[in-house]
Amino acid sequence: TGPWRAQIGAFSTEARAKAQYDNLGKTIPAVAQAQPYLVDAGRVTRLQIGPFASKAAADRACAAVKRAGNGCFSLKK
């Protein structure tokens, strides 16, 4: 638990965000072990995972996502 999350992307639909989470979760343990958060941001749905106890923990999850060729950044909820 904690106030930190890792944002993996922003998608045009909630279905695309869910599909990305499912896809990444198959190959990245840090994603599979985290809870997905689908955040409505108006015209996009943000895909975030977490919660993480610290920024460092969120950064480690992001590093794994980035190694797989995807964008990611940590943020405080």
C-alpha positions in Angstrom: 0.0 0.0 0.0 1.0 3.6 -0.3 0.4 6.8 -2.2 2.6 6.1 -5.3 1.5 4.8 -8.7 3.2 4.2 -12.0 1.5 5.6 -15.1 1.9 3.4 -18.1 0.0 5.5 -20.7 -3.1 7.3 -21.7 -5.5 5.6 -24.1 -8.5 6.7 -26.2 -10.8 4.2 -24.6 -11.0 2.3 -21.3 -10.9 -1.0 -23.3 -7.6 -0.1 -24.8 -6.2 0.7 -21.4 -7.4 -2.6 -20.0 -5.9 -4.5 -23.0 -2.5 -2.8 -22.5 -2.6 -3.8 -18.8 -3.4 -7.4 -19.7 -0.7 -7.5 -22.4 2.0 -6.0 -20.2 1.0 -8.2 -17.3 1.8 -11.3 -19.3 5.5 -10.4 -19.6 6.3 -7.9 -16.8 5.9 -9.3 -13.2 5.8 -5.8 -11.7 2.7 -5.1 -13.8 1.0 -8.4 -13.1 1.5 -8.0 -9.3 0.2 -4.5 -9.2 -3.4 -3.3 -9.2 -4.6 -1.5 -12.3 -6.2 1.9 -12.0 -8.2 3.2 -15.0 -8.4 7.0 -14.5 -10.9 8.9 -16.5 -9.2 12.1 -17.7 -11.8 13.4 -20.1 -10.9 12.4 -23.6 -8.4 9.7 -22.5 -8.2 7.0 -19.9 -5.0 6.9 -18.0 -3.5 3.5 -17.1 -1.8 3.5 -13.7 -0.6 0.6 -11.6 0.1 0.5 -7.9 -0.1 1.2 -5.1 3.5 1.6 -4.1 4.9 2.6 -0.7 7.5 4.9 -2.1 8.6 6.7 -5.2 11.6 4.4 -5.5 9.2 1.4 -5.7 7.1 3.1 -8.4 10.3 3.9 -10.2 11.4 0.3 -10.2 8.1 -0.8 -11.7 8.5 1.9 -14.3 12.0 0.7 -15.1 10.7 -2.7 -15.9 8.0 -1.3 -18.1 10.5 0.9 -19.9 12.8 -2.1 -20.5 9.9 -3.6 -22.4 9.8 -0.6 -24.7 6.9 1.3 -23.1 6.7 4.7 -21.5 6.1 5.1 -17.8 6.5 7.6 -15.0 5.8 7.6 -11.3 3.3 9.9 -9.6 1.9 10.5 -6.1 -1.8 9.8 -5.8 
